[in-house]
């Protein structure tokens, strides 16, 4: 039997704006990455998402991003490492307080959007994030792009790391994700995406956009919760996992 984590980015509604189908998606995943109010989410949404995740028995992680609500945290920002460190500590603290008020604990941290992608390539940014986790709660699992600088920085700082792969994104030959600016960045066919995920789990390989195979380690799989097909996507993935004898984890001791 193979055990894998299936995560989704949730809690991204704010104010009068509803994004995603959080309650429905939570029934099919094992870990939720909850927006902390910078790129998306707000205090009310954070409370509601944590309550729903607790009820579903899903692990809760902080999902910090750049302070860019208008751009959904997907625009690159060039902040000093100390400012990134302060920002991540602040966002961990906010969601951590919400979790404590609801009688649950944070399980992990996964940066969002541009912060995630920049940390995958830039060791200085990666180290600022890893240090923020280490100084705030060193028991948190740090999620990072498989093979990235963030994974390396986290491991070097003594954190538990989870190497993440993406069900609905394409890859470049260097193992990075294809920019969302490109037309081929997203995979819209659930069947194709699921078969790619199964191969990443079983063989440790994925086909890049240039047709070459690259080695990849899959500890956790991300399905984006803000997409219109997110719910159907996770349902189909769970069903295929049953056929493949792949079980979702509820604790990192399962891996």
C-alpha positions in Angstrom: 0.0 0.0 0.0 1.2 3.5 -0.9 0.4 6.5 1.3 0.3 10.0 0.0 -0.9 13.5 1.1 -3.4 15.3 -1.0 -3.6 19.1 -0.3 -5.5 22.0 -1.5 -5.3 25.8 -1.1 -8.4 26.9 0.7 -9.9 29.8 2.6 -9.4 32.2 -0.3 -12.7 34.0 -0.1 -12.8 37.4 1.5 -15.4 40.0 2.3 -18.3 39.6 -0.1 -16.3 37.5 -2.5 -16.6 33.7 -2.5 -13.8 31.7 -4.1 -13.8 27.9 -4.4 -15.9 25.1 -2.9 -14.1 24.7 0.4 -16.6 22.6 2.3 -17.0 20.1 -0.5 -13.3 19.9 -1.3 -12.4 19.2 2.3 -14.3 15.9 2.2 -11.7 14.5 -0.3 -8.3 15.8 0.8 -6.0 15.2 3.8 -4.4 18.6 4.2 -5.7 22.2 3.8 -3.5 25.2 3.1 -5.4 28.1 4.6 -4.8 31.7 3.3 -3.7 34.0 6.0 -5.2 37.3 4.8 -2.4 38.7 2.7 -3.1 37.3 -0.8 -6.6 36.1 0.1 -8.8 35.3 3.0 -9.8 37.4 6.0 -10.4 36.9 9.7 -13.9 35.6 9.2 -13.0 33.2 6.4 -10.0 31.9 8.4 -12.2 31.0 11.3 -14.8 29.4 9.1 -12.2 27.4 7.1 -10.5 26.1 10.3 -13.8 25.0 11.7 -14.7 23.2 8.5 -11.3 21.5 8.3 -11.5 20.5 12.0 -14.9 18.9 11.4 -13.6 17.1 8.3 -10.5 15.8 10.2 -8.2 17.5 7.7 -4.7 18.8 8.7 -4.5 22.6 8.7 -1.5 24.5 7.3 -0.6 28.2 7.0 -0.6 29.5 3.4 1.3 32.8 3.6 1.7 34.9 0.5 2.9 38.4 -0.6 0.7 41.3 0.5 -1.1 41.4 -2.9 -4.8 41.0 -2.5 -5.5 42.5 -5.9 -3.1 40.2 -7.7 -4.0 37.1 -5.6 -0.4 36.9 -4.6 0.7 35.7 -8.0 2.7 38.8 -8.9 6.4 38.8 -8.0 7.4 41.3 -5.3 11.0 42.0 -4.4 11.2 42.4 -0.6 14.2 42.3 1.6 14.8 38.8 3.2 14.0 40.3 6.6 10.7 41.7 5.4 9.8 38.2 4.0 10.7 36.7 7.3 8.6 39.2 9.3 5.7 38.6 6.9 5.7 34.9 7.2 6.0 35.0 11.0 3.1 37.4 11.1 0.9 35.1 8.9 1.8 32.0 10.8 0.9 33.8 14.0 -2.5 34.9 12.7 -3.6 31.5 11.6 -2.1 29.8 14.6 -4.2 32.0 16.9 -7.3 31.1 15.0 -6.4 27.4 15.3 -5.8 27.7 19.0 -9.2 29.4 19.5 -10.8 26.4 17.8 -8.9 23.8 19.7 -6.7 22.5 16.9 -3.0 22.9 15.9 -1.2 23.9 12.8 0.3 21.0 10.9 2.4 22.6 8.1 3.2 25.7 6.1 3.1 26.1 2.4 3.9 29.5 0.7 1.5 30.7 -1.9 1.9 31.8 -5.5 4.8 34.1 -6.4 6.3 33.7 -2.9 6.3 29.9 -3.4 7.8 30.1 -7.0 10.5 32.6 -6.1 11.5 30.6 -3.0 11.8 27.5 -5.3 14.7 29.2 -7.2 16.1 31.8 -4.7 18.0 30.4 -1.8 17.9 33.7 0.1 14.1 33.8 0.0 13.9 30.1 0.8 16.1 30.6 3.9 14.0 33.5 5.1 10.8 31.3 4.9 12.5 28.3 6.6 13.9 30.5 9.4 10.4 32.0 10.0 9.0 28.5 10.4 11.9 27.4 12.6 11.6 30.4 14.9 7.8 30.2 15.1 7.0 26.5 15.3 9.8 24.1 14.3 7.3 21.2 14.4 5.6 22.4 11.3 6.1 20.5 8.1 7.4 22.8 5.3 5.8 22.1 1.9 7.9 23.1 -1.1 8.2 22.3 -4.8 9.9 19.0 -5.2 13.7 19.4 -5.6 13.5 23.1 -5.0 15.7 25.5 -3.0 12.9 25.8 -0.4 13.0 22.1 0.2 16.8 22.2 0.5 16.7 25.2 2.9 14.1 23.6 5.0 16.0 20.4 5.3 19.2 22.2 6.1 17.5 24.1 8.9 16.4 20.9 10.5 12.7 21.1 9.5 10.6 18.2 8.3 9.9 18.9 4.6 7.4 17.6 2.2 8.3 17.6 -1.5 5.2 18.8 -3.4 4.0 17.9 -6.9 1.1 19.5 -8.8 -1.7 17.6 -10.4 -2.9 20.4 -12.7 0.3 22.2 -13.7 3.0 21.5 -16.3 6.7 21.3 -15.7 9.8 22.8 -17.3 12.8 20.5 -17.9 14.6 22.0 -14.8 11.8 20.8 -12.6 10.1 24.2 -12.1 6.5 24.9 -12.9 5.5 26.5 -16.2 4.7 30.1 -15.7 0.9 30.9 -15.6 1.6 33.5 -18.3 2.1 30.6 -20.7 -0.9 28.9 -22.4 0.3 25.4 -21.5 0.8 26.2 -17.8 -2.4 24.4 -16.7 -3.7 20.9 -17.3 -7.5 21.0 -17.7 -8.1 17.3 -18.5 -8.6 15.5 -15.2 -7.8 12.1 -16.7 -4.5 13.3 -18.1 -3.6 15.0 -14.8 -4.4 12.0 -12.7 -2.4 9.6 -14.8 0.6 12.0 -14.5 0.2 12.0 -10.7 0.0 8.2 -10.6 3.3 8.1 -12.5 4.9 10.6 -10.3 4.0 8.5 -7.2 4.8 5.1 -8.8 7.8 5.9 -10.9 9.1 9.2 -9.5 9.0 10.8 -13.0 7.0 13.4 -14.9 7.1 14.5 -18.5 8.2 18.1 -19.0 6.8 20.4 -21.7 9.7 19.6 -24.0 8.9 15.9 -23.9 11.8 14.9 -21.6 11.3 12.9 -18.4 12.5 14.5 -15.2 12.9 12.8 -11.8 10.5 14.0 -9.1 9.7 13.1 -5.5 6.1 13.1 -4.5 5.3 13.4 -0.7 2.3 15.6 -1.2 0.1 16.5 -4.2 -1.6 19.8 -4.7 -5.0 20.4 -6.4 -5.9 24.1 -6.6 -9.1 24.8 -4.7 -10.0 28.0 -6.6 -10.5 26.4 -10.0 -14.1 25.8 -11.3 -13.4 22.0 -11.6 -11.6 21.6 -8.3 -14.3 19.5 -6.6 -14.8 17.1 -9.5 -11.0 16.9 -9.9 -10.4 15.8 -6.3 -13.3 13.3 -6.5 -11.9 11.6 -9.5 -8.4 11.6 -8.0 -9.6 9.9 -4.9 -11.5 7.3 -6.9 -8.4 6.5 -9.0 -6.3 6.3 -5.8 -8.7 3.6 -4.5 -8.2 1.6 -7.7 -4.4 2.0 -7.4 -4.3 1.1 -3.7 -3.1 4.5 -2.7 -4.2 5.8 0.7 -4.3 9.4 1.9 -2.3 10.1 5.0 -3.6 11.6 8.2 -0.2 11.9 9.9 3.4 12.4 8.6 4.3 9.2 10.5 2.2 7.4 7.8 4.9 8.2 5.2 
